[in-house]
Amino acid sequence: MRAKPKIYLETTLFNYYFDTDRDAHADTVRLFKAIAAGEYEAYTSDTVVNELLEAPEKKRDAMVALIEEYGIEILHFKEDAEKLTDTYTAEGIVPLKYRTDGIHIALATVNNLDFIVSLNFRHIVNVRTIERAHAANILRGYRPIKIVSPMEMIEHENA
């Protein structure tokens, strides 16, 4: 029996869940439904929660409610993730101005998750970030983590 993939849901997914005009909305909702069906072990973080809390009240409350509704476990930012995040910014993998994006990658990495699912194509889901984060992780004794969009995650499971 194959173990359920452990996935980290980055902040953008919570936004796209409710953003019906965005192209990735339908695949994002499909991913959440797959989580509800028990196909994935889903995680997010206190960093994501803090970002969600910055949204306007109505949307904020709905996005935060998804965490409980779908049984998503919250990871906490600790020293090992902070050190890895510092590596990502020091090596230019993620710009210092967007350090939070590095936190997402580091949290998923140090918690030995299988995938990061994101719609942040600028600093997370792109070849440059993925290749450089993999190299940094391997050099520090971590395994590479798969960084994908919800569209790729759904495709991965349907393959």
C-alpha positions as CSV (number, residue, x, y, z in Angstrom):
1,M,0.0,0.0,0.0
2,R,1.4,3.4,-1.0
3,A,1.7,6.1,1.6
4,K,-0.4,9.2,1.2
5,P,1.7,12.1,-0.3
6,K,2.4,14.7,2.3
7,I,1.7,18.2,0.8
8,Y,2.3,21.7,2.0
9,L,-0.3,24.2,1.0
10,E,1.2,27.7,0.4
11,T,-0.8,30.9,0.9
12,T,-1.8,31.3,-2.7
13,L,-4.0,28.2,-2.7
14,F,-6.3,29.6,0.0
15,N,-6.8,32.7,-2.1
16,Y,-7.4,30.8,-5.4
17,Y,-10.0,28.6,-3.6
18,F,-12.3,31.6,-3.5
19,D,-11.1,33.5,-6.5
20,T,-13.5,32.0,-9.1
21,D,-12.2,34.3,-11.9
22,R,-8.7,32.8,-11.8
23,D,-7.7,30.1,-14.2
24,A,-6.3,27.8,-11.4
25,H,-9.5,28.1,-9.2
26,A,-11.1,24.8,-10.4
27,D,-7.9,22.8,-10.0
28,T,-7.4,24.3,-6.5
29,V,-10.9,23.3,-5.5
30,R,-10.2,19.8,-6.9
31,L,-7.1,19.5,-4.8
32,F,-9.0,20.5,-1.7
33,K,-11.6,17.9,-2.5
34,A,-8.9,15.3,-2.9
35,I,-7.6,16.3,0.5
36,A,-11.1,15.8,1.9
37,A,-11.3,12.4,0.2
38,G,-8.1,11.3,2.1
39,E,-5.8,11.2,-1.0
40,Y,-3.3,13.5,0.7
41,E,-2.0,14.4,4.1
42,A,-2.2,18.2,4.0
43,Y,-0.1,20.7,5.9
44,T,0.2,24.5,6.0
45,S,2.0,26.7,8.5
46,D,1.6,29.4,11.1
47,T,3.3,31.6,8.5
48,V,0.5,31.0,6.0
49,V,-2.1,31.7,8.8
50,N,-0.4,35.0,9.5
51,E,-0.5,35.9,5.8
52,L,-4.2,35.0,5.6
53,L,-4.9,37.1,8.6
54,E,-3.8,40.2,6.6
55,A,-6.7,39.7,4.1
56,P,-10.0,41.7,4.3
57,E,-12.2,40.3,7.1
58,K,-14.8,38.4,5.0
59,K,-12.2,36.6,2.8
60,R,-9.8,36.2,5.7
61,D,-12.4,34.3,7.8
62,A,-13.4,32.0,4.9
63,M,-9.7,31.2,4.0
64,V,-8.8,30.4,7.6
65,A,-11.9,28.2,8.0
66,L,-10.6,26.0,5.2
67,I,-7.8,24.8,7.5
68,E,-10.2,23.3,10.0
69,E,-12.8,22.3,7.3
70,Y,-10.2,20.2,5.5
71,G,-8.3,19.0,8.5
72,I,-5.0,20.7,7.5
73,E,-2.3,20.4,10.1
74,I,-0.4,23.6,11.0
75,L,3.4,23.4,11.1
76,H,5.3,25.9,13.2
77,F,8.4,27.9,12.2
78,K,11.3,26.7,14.3
79,E,15.1,27.0,14.4
80,D,15.9,24.4,11.7
81,A,13.5,26.0,9.2
82,E,14.9,29.5,10.1
83,K,18.4,28.4,9.3
84,L,17.4,26.9,6.0
85,T,15.4,30.0,5.1
86,D,18.5,32.1,5.9
87,T,20.4,29.9,3.5
88,Y,17.9,30.4,0.8
89,T,18.1,34.2,1.1
90,A,21.9,34.3,1.6
91,E,22.3,32.3,-1.6
92,G,19.8,34.3,-3.6
93,I,17.4,31.4,-4.0
94,V,14.7,33.6,-2.7
95,P,15.1,37.4,-2.4
96,L,15.4,38.8,1.1
97,K,12.4,41.0,0.4
98,Y,10.3,37.8,-0.1
99,R,11.8,35.8,2.7
100,T,8.4,34.4,3.6
101,D,8.5,32.4,0.3
102,G,11.7,30.8,1.5
103,I,10.0,30.0,4.8
104,H,7.4,28.0,3.0
105,I,10.0,25.9,1.2
106,A,12.1,25.5,4.3
107,L,9.1,24.4,6.5
108,A,8.1,21.7,4.0
109,T,11.7,20.6,3.6
110,V,12.6,20.2,7.3
111,N,9.3,18.5,8.0
112,N,10.1,15.9,5.3
113,L,7.0,16.6,3.2
114,D,6.7,15.3,-0.3
115,F,5.3,18.4,-2.2
116,I,4.9,22.1,-1.9
117,V,1.8,23.2,-3.8
118,S,1.7,26.8,-4.7
119,L,0.6,29.3,-7.3
120,N,3.5,31.7,-6.6
121,F,5.3,31.3,-9.9
122,R,7.6,34.3,-9.2
123,H,9.5,33.0,-6.2
124,I,8.4,29.4,-5.6
125,V,7.1,27.4,-8.5
126,N,9.8,28.1,-11.1
127,V,12.8,26.1,-12.4
128,R,15.4,28.5,-11.0
129,T,14.0,28.3,-7.4
130,I,13.4,24.6,-7.6
131,E,16.8,23.6,-8.9
132,R,18.7,25.9,-6.5
133,A,16.6,24.9,-3.4
134,H,17.1,21.2,-4.3
135,A,20.9,21.8,-4.4
136,A,20.9,23.8,-1.1
137,N,18.8,21.1,0.5
138,I,21.0,18.2,-0.6
139,L,24.2,20.0,0.6
140,R,22.6,20.4,4.0
141,G,21.4,16.8,4.3
142,Y,17.8,17.2,3.3
143,R,16.1,15.5,0.4
144,P,14.8,17.6,-2.5
145,I,11.2,18.5,-2.3
146,K,8.8,18.5,-5.3
147,I,7.4,22.0,-5.9
148,V,4.3,22.1,-8.0
149,S,1.1,23.9,-8.9
150,P,-2.3,22.4,-8.1
151,M,-2.6,21.6,-11.8
152,E,0.5,19.6,-11.7
153,M,-0.5,17.9,-8.4
154,I,-3.8,16.8,-9.9
155,E,-2.0,15.6,-13.1
156,H,0.5,13.7,-11.0
157,E,-2.2,11.8,-9.2
158,N,-4.1,11.1,-12.4
159,A,-1.1,9.7,-14.3
